[in-house]
Amino acid sequence: MWEAIKVILSSDNSIQVLIFSLLIVIIVVLLIKGNFLKIHTPFVTLNGNEQERTILRQQMEFTYNYVSGLYGIIKAKYPSFDELKTKYILEKIYDEVIIWISFNHITRSEMYIMVKSEKLRCMICSMNVHEFIKSDDFSVLIKRWTKEIINRLVDIREYYSK
């Protein structure tokens, strides 16, 4: 290998080869930066990040608004719940949904929704919460809310991926 490099660098046109190689690299970088060239492989994606950032921002904004709306619903239906604990639980739910968004494998399948809603229910029940929250009625609410969140997140991805 070193012999080959020595031969290339000691040849008469070595400066031309180096300049040409550098020029090609600069042109490729400028094309990628200028949004004229997109390279997508299973391991690396160059460019096209603005669309993905827009999708993630919209999904996070929707999640924040939805979880904030849940606080109003819970406070209106169950005024006896501890306000700070409710906010803390909703913040944990928000954090969990953000993790789903970051992994970017959200689907509408019933199994996926069931697993995610069960994960949320277990996370909530592991805290010192009101007995109603540990009931099956609340479990149905969590499943419905999880399904609404997941469906909307998939809708956002489909809309902005066009």
Number of C-alpha atoms within 10 A of each C-alpha: 6 7 8 9 9 10 12 15 14 11 10 10 10 13 13 10 14 13 11 12 11 11 12 12 12 12 11 13 13 13 14 16 13 11 11 10 15 15 10 11 8 5 5 8 11 14 18 14 11 9 14 14 11 15 20 20 13 16 24 18 11 16 22 18 12 15 19 15 12 16 15 11 12 14 15 10 9 11 10 10 15 13 13 9 13 16 15 12 19 18 15 15 20 19 14 16 23 17 11 15 20 13 9 13 9 16 13 15 11 10 10 15 21 16 13 20 21 16 14 21 20 13 14 17 16 10 10 9 15 12 9 12 17 15 11 10 10 14 18 13 14 19 19 15 16 21 20 14 19 24 16 16 26 17 14 17 19 11 10 13 11 6
